[in-house]
Each structure stands twice: as C-alpha cells, then as structure tokens.
Amino acid sequence: MFNHLLPHSSTSNNSPFDRKAMVLLCSKSHNNNLNKIRSLEEKIYRNNFVLNSLNKIINNKKIKK
C-alpha cells in the first residue's frame, strides 16, 4: 500500500501477462461534505465497473482453457 505522497514506481511489465491495478479510497464515516458529494449513483457505477471488469477477466480465462 502506498500513500499518494510517497514516491513510488514499478519496472516495465516484461511478462506475457497483463498487469492489473486497483485503487481503493477510504474516508471517515462521519457525515461531512465529502460523503454528501458521493452519490448513490456514483457508488453503483464504481461497483459495477469493478465487477464487470473482473467478470471479463474471469470469462477470458475460461475461454482460453
């Protein structure tokens, strides 16, 4: 895990496999403006995006077998 303020990097991906990355955001659960900005539709969109992306990866692996 990295803090966004820490310098970090990785070498080029020289393998035949795709590299995946996931970004997780955390915030305090108390009621503030940030929580109000994050609408239910945005949460649903983000969840669906992740689930659809993972399903595509799983389906591609099943097809290659």
DSSP file (Angstrom, degrees, kcal/mol; ACC not computed):
  #  RESIDUE AA STRUCTURE BP1 BP2  ACC     N-H-->O    O-->H-N    N-H-->O    O-->H-N    TCO  KAPPA ALPHA  PHI   PSI    X-CA   Y-CA   Z-CA
    1    1 A M              0   0    0      0, 0.0     2,-0.4     0, 0.0     0, 0.0   0.000 360.0 360.0 360.0 143.1    0.0    0.0    0.0
    2    2 A F        -     0   0    0      6,-0.0     2,-0.4     4,-0.0     6,-0.0  -0.956 360.0-133.6-126.5 143.7    1.2    3.5   -0.8
    3    3 A N    >   -     0   0    0     -2,-0.4     3,-1.8     1,-0.1     0, 0.0  -0.746  30.8-122.2 -83.6 143.0    0.3    6.9    0.4
    4    4 A H  T 3  S+     0   0    0     -2,-0.4    -1,-0.1     1,-0.3     4,-0.1   0.685 110.5  59.7 -63.7 -16.1   -0.1    9.3   -2.5
    5    5 A L  T 3  S+     0   0    0      2,-0.1    -1,-0.3     0, 0.0    -3,-0.0   0.613  86.7  90.4 -87.1 -12.4    2.6   11.5   -1.1
    6    6 A L  S <  S-     0   0    0     -3,-1.8     2,-0.3     1,-0.0    -4,-0.0  -0.687  83.1-119.7 -85.2 133.2    5.3    8.8   -1.2
    7    7 A P        +     0   0    0      0, 0.0     2,-0.3     0, 0.0    -2,-0.1  -0.543  49.6 155.2 -68.0 133.7    7.4    8.5   -4.4
    8    8 A H        +     0   0    0     -2,-0.3     2,-0.3    -4,-0.1    -6,-0.0  -0.991  13.0 158.6-156.6 156.4    6.9    5.0   -5.9
    9    9 A S        -     0   0    0     -2,-0.3     2,-0.3     0, 0.0     0, 0.0  -0.961  22.7-136.8-164.0 175.0    7.1    3.2   -9.2
   10   10 A S        -     0   0    0     -2,-0.3     3,-0.1     3,-0.0    -2,-0.0  -0.967  29.1-101.1-141.1 159.3    7.5   -0.2  -10.7
   11   11 A T        -     0   0    0     -2,-0.3     3,-0.0     1,-0.2     0, 0.0  -0.257  54.6 -76.3 -73.9 167.4    9.5   -1.5  -13.6
   12   12 A S        -     0   0    0      1,-0.1     2,-1.0     2,-0.1    -1,-0.2  -0.277  48.2-108.5 -61.7 148.2    8.0   -2.2  -17.0
   13   13 A N        +     0   0    0      1,-0.2    -1,-0.1    -3,-0.1     6,-0.1  -0.713  44.3 167.6 -82.7 104.5    5.9   -5.3  -17.4
   14   14 A N        +     0   0    0     -2,-1.0    -1,-0.2     2,-0.0    -2,-0.1   0.346  44.8 100.2 -98.6   4.8    8.1   -7.6  -19.5
   15   15 A S  S    S-     0   0    0      2,-0.2     4,-0.1     1,-0.1    -2,-0.0  -0.428  83.4-117.7 -86.2 165.0    5.9  -10.7  -18.8
   16   16 A P  S    S+     0   0    0      0, 0.0     2,-0.3     0, 0.0    -1,-0.1   0.462  90.3  89.8 -78.6   0.8    3.3  -12.0  -21.3
   17   17 A F  S    S-     0   0    0      1,-0.1    -2,-0.2     0, 0.0     2,-0.1  -0.736  82.9-110.7-102.8 146.8    0.6  -11.4  -18.7
   18   18 A D        -     0   0    0     -2,-0.3     2,-0.5     1,-0.1    -1,-0.1  -0.392  27.6-132.1 -68.3 148.8   -1.4   -8.2  -18.2
   19   19 A R        -     0   0    0     -2,-0.1     2,-0.3    -6,-0.1    -1,-0.1  -0.888  21.8-161.1-102.5 134.5   -0.7   -6.1  -15.1
   20   20 A K        -     0   0    0     -2,-0.5     2,-0.3     2,-0.0     0, 0.0  -0.868   6.1-169.1-115.6 149.3   -3.7   -5.0  -13.1
   21   21 A A        -     0   0    0     -2,-0.3     2,-0.4     2,-0.0    -2,-0.0  -0.978   4.3-160.4-134.6 149.8   -4.0   -2.3  -10.6
   22   22 A M        -     0   0    0     -2,-0.3     2,-0.5     2,-0.0    -2,-0.0  -0.997   5.2-154.2-132.0 136.7   -6.7   -1.4   -8.1
   23   23 A V        -     0   0    0     -2,-0.4     2,-0.5     2,-0.0    -2,-0.0  -0.945  10.9-168.4-112.1 125.8   -7.3    1.9   -6.4
   24   24 A L        -     0   0    0     -2,-0.5     2,-0.4     2,-0.0    -2,-0.0  -0.946   4.3-158.2-115.4 132.7   -9.1    2.0   -3.1
   25   25 A L        -     0   0    0     -2,-0.5     2,-0.4     2,-0.0    -2,-0.0  -0.908   9.1-172.0-110.7 137.2  -10.3    5.2   -1.5
   26   26 A C        +     0   0    0     -2,-0.4     2,-0.3     0, 0.0    -2,-0.0  -0.963   8.5 167.1-127.2 145.0  -11.0    5.4    2.2
   27   27 A S        -     0   0    0     -2,-0.4    -2,-0.0     8,-0.0     2,-0.0  -0.974  43.2 -84.6-148.3 163.2  -12.6    8.2    4.2
   28   28 A K        -     0   0    0     -2,-0.3     4,-0.1     1,-0.1     7,-0.1  -0.349  34.4-132.0 -66.2 150.7  -14.0    8.7    7.7
   29   29 A S        +     0   0    0      2,-0.1    -1,-0.1    -2,-0.0     3,-0.0   0.469  69.0 113.0 -87.8  -1.0  -17.6    7.6    8.1
   30   30 A H  S    S-     0   0    0      1,-0.1     2,-0.7     5,-0.0     5,-0.2  -0.330  82.4 -92.5 -70.5 157.6  -18.8   10.8    9.8
   31   31 A N        +     0   0    0      4,-0.1     2,-0.3     3,-0.1    -1,-0.1  -0.580  68.0 137.3 -76.8 111.4  -21.3   13.0    8.0
   32   32 A N     >  -     0   0    0     -2,-0.7     4,-1.5    -4,-0.1     3,-0.3  -0.839  68.3 -86.1-142.3-179.7  -19.4   15.7    6.0
   33   33 A N  H  > S+     0   0    0     -2,-0.3     4,-2.0     1,-0.2     5,-0.2   0.840 121.8  60.0 -62.1 -34.3  -19.5   17.3    2.6
   34   34 A L  H  > S+     0   0    0      1,-0.2     4,-1.5     2,-0.2    -1,-0.2   0.919 106.1  47.1 -61.5 -43.4  -17.3   14.6    1.1
   35   35 A N  H  4 S+     0   0    0     -3,-0.3    -1,-0.2     1,-0.2    -2,-0.2   0.844 110.3  53.2 -66.7 -33.0  -19.9   11.9    1.9
   36   36 A K  H  < S+     0   0    0     -4,-1.5    -1,-0.2     1,-0.2    -2,-0.2   0.856 105.8  53.8 -69.3 -34.3  -22.7   14.1    0.6
   37   37 A I  H  < S+     0   0    0     -4,-2.0     2,-1.4    -5,-0.1    -1,-0.2   0.869  91.0  80.2 -67.9 -37.0  -20.9   14.5   -2.8
   38   38 A R  S  < S-     0   0    0     -4,-1.5    -1,-0.1    -5,-0.2     2,-0.0  -0.569  77.3-162.1 -75.1  94.7  -20.5   10.8   -3.2
   39   39 A S     >  -     0   0    0     -2,-1.4     4,-1.9     1,-0.1     5,-0.2  -0.274  30.1-112.0 -77.7 163.6  -24.0   10.0   -4.5
   40   40 A L  H  > S+     0   0    0      1,-0.2     4,-2.5     2,-0.2     5,-0.2   0.886 117.5  56.7 -61.1 -39.8  -25.6    6.6   -4.6
   41   41 A E  H  > S+     0   0    0      1,-0.2     4,-2.5     2,-0.2    -1,-0.2   0.883 105.9  50.3 -61.0 -38.6  -25.4    6.5   -8.4
   42   42 A E  H  > S+     0   0    0      2,-0.2     4,-2.6     1,-0.2    -1,-0.2   0.911 110.3  49.5 -66.5 -42.0  -21.6    7.1   -8.3
   43   43 A K  H  X S+     0   0    0     -4,-1.9     4,-2.5     2,-0.2    -2,-0.2   0.915 112.1  48.1 -63.1 -42.5  -21.2    4.2   -5.9
   44   44 A I  H  X S+     0   0    0     -4,-2.5     4,-2.7     2,-0.2     5,-0.2   0.919 111.4  50.6 -63.9 -43.5  -23.3    1.9   -8.0
   45   45 A Y  H  X S+     0   0    0     -4,-2.5     4,-2.3     2,-0.2    -2,-0.2   0.932 112.4  46.3 -59.7 -47.2  -21.3    2.9  -11.1
   46   46 A R  H  X S+     0   0    0     -4,-2.6     4,-2.2     2,-0.2    -2,-0.2   0.913 113.2  48.9 -64.6 -43.1  -18.0    2.3   -9.5
   47   47 A N  H  X S+     0   0    0     -4,-2.5     4,-2.6     1,-0.2     5,-0.2   0.933 112.8  47.5 -61.9 -45.7  -19.1   -1.1   -8.1
   48   48 A N  H  X S+     0   0    0     -4,-2.7     4,-2.9     1,-0.2     5,-0.3   0.879 109.0  54.8 -63.8 -37.8  -20.5   -2.2  -11.4
   49   49 A F  H  X S+     0   0    0     -4,-2.3     4,-2.2    -5,-0.2    -1,-0.2   0.939 111.7  43.3 -60.8 -47.4  -17.3   -1.1  -13.2
   50   50 A V  H  X S+     0   0    0     -4,-2.2     4,-2.5     2,-0.2     5,-0.2   0.940 116.0  47.5 -64.7 -47.3  -15.1   -3.2  -10.9
   51   51 A L  H  X S+     0   0    0     -4,-2.6     4,-2.4     1,-0.2    -2,-0.2   0.910 113.2  48.1 -62.7 -42.5  -17.5   -6.2  -11.0
   52   52 A N  H  X S+     0   0    0     -4,-2.9     4,-2.1    -5,-0.2    -1,-0.2   0.896 111.6  50.4 -64.8 -39.9  -17.8   -6.1  -14.8
   53   53 A S  H  X S+     0   0    0     -4,-2.2     4,-1.8    -5,-0.3    -2,-0.2   0.923 112.2  46.5 -64.5 -44.0  -14.0   -5.8  -15.3
   54   54 A L  H  X S+     0   0    0     -4,-2.5     4,-2.5     1,-0.2    -2,-0.2   0.890 110.6  53.2 -66.3 -38.5  -13.4   -8.8  -13.0
   55   55 A N  H  X S+     0   0    0     -4,-2.4     4,-2.8    -5,-0.2    -1,-0.2   0.885 106.9  52.6 -63.2 -38.3  -16.1  -10.8  -14.8
   56   56 A K  H  X S+     0   0    0     -4,-2.1     4,-2.4     2,-0.2    -1,-0.2   0.914 110.0  48.4 -62.2 -42.7  -14.4  -10.0  -18.2
   57   57 A I  H  X S+     0   0    0     -4,-1.8     4,-2.0     2,-0.2    -2,-0.2   0.935 113.4  47.0 -62.8 -46.3  -11.1  -11.3  -16.8
   58   58 A I  H  X S+     0   0    0     -4,-2.5     4,-2.0     1,-0.2    -2,-0.2   0.928 113.2  48.4 -62.5 -45.9  -12.7  -14.5  -15.5
   59   59 A N  H  X S+     0   0    0     -4,-2.8     4,-2.1     1,-0.2    -1,-0.2   0.883 109.7  52.3 -63.6 -39.2  -14.6  -15.1  -18.7
   60   60 A N  H  X S+     0   0    0     -4,-2.4     4,-1.8     1,-0.2    -1,-0.2   0.889 109.3  49.9 -64.0 -38.6  -11.4  -14.6  -20.8
   61   61 A K  H  X S+     0   0    0     -4,-2.0     4,-0.8     1,-0.2    -1,-0.2   0.884 109.8  51.0 -67.2 -37.2   -9.6  -17.1  -18.7
   62   62 A K  H >< S+     0   0    0     -4,-2.0     3,-0.5     1,-0.2    -2,-0.2   0.890 109.7  50.3 -65.8 -38.6  -12.4  -19.6  -19.1
   63   63 A I  H 3< S+     0   0    0     -4,-2.1    -1,-0.2     1,-0.2    -2,-0.2   0.871 106.9  54.6 -66.8 -37.7  -12.4  -19.2  -22.9
   64   64 A K  H 3<        0   0    0     -4,-1.8    -1,-0.2     1,-0.3    -2,-0.2   0.675 360.0 360.0 -71.9 -17.5   -8.6  -19.7  -23.0
   65   65 A K    <<        0   0    0     -4,-0.8    -1,-0.3    -3,-0.5    -2,-0.1   0.496 360.0 360.0 -70.2 360.0   -8.8  -23.1  -21.2
